[in-house]
Amino acid sequence: MTSAALAGLLTGLSLIVAIGAQNAFVLRQGLARQYVAPVVAICAVSDAVLIVVGVSGIGAVVEHAGWVLEVVRWLGVAFLVGYGVLSLARARRAESLEAARAGAPSRRAAVGRAAALTYLNPHVYLDTVLLLGSVANQHGSGDRWWFALGAAVGSVLWFTGIGYGAGSFQRVLATPRAWQVLDVVIGLTMWAIALSLAVS
């Protein structure tokens, strides 16, 4: 059971440690130190729920309902394009870290964005529900839940790490120019993900 949990942890981390919509948003909130706890909680709990859904076998059902993933895919494309536009629009205005904090969304808006970046991103379903679910089920009926636990712990560790660890880079990103570069990178990343979804 310990080896299955470790396998789940490593597999989960290998999928989540990448520049993506969720990670970019959590990083930005962490740098501004705005609503980090609820944003991290939404992302980590959502991952855990989707992992459980995949391990329970629903991933196999979804795999045969291609139209569901197709609808989610185009919703994700639209959302990511819009989010990229907003990030690039922010980059046109030079702002310091303090200005970014002052202009941060409300708690409800931050939680809403975190949820949208999770549930409107088809990659989340492919990685957590389908891929992790299928890998977990290779560990047998008992050990698959240890695998799921390991993968969920990996999500908690990752999102907590980037959410609260982002503060270490505050000095680097204290200047308006650095903050503009961050917003450009986030915006272009959102567009790149949207393009990959549209052509996949």
Buried (B, 14 or more C-beta within 10 A) or exposed (E): EEEBBEBBBEBBBEBBEEEBBBBBBBBBBBBBBBBBEBBBBBBBBBBBBBBBBBBBEBBBEBBEEEEBBEEBBEBBBBBBBEBBEBBBEBBEEEBBBEBBEEEBBEEEEBBEBBBBBBBBBBBBBBBBBBBBBBBBBEBEEEBBBBBBBBBBBBBBBBBBBBBBEBEEBEEEBEEBEBBBEBBBBBBBBBBEBBEEBBEE
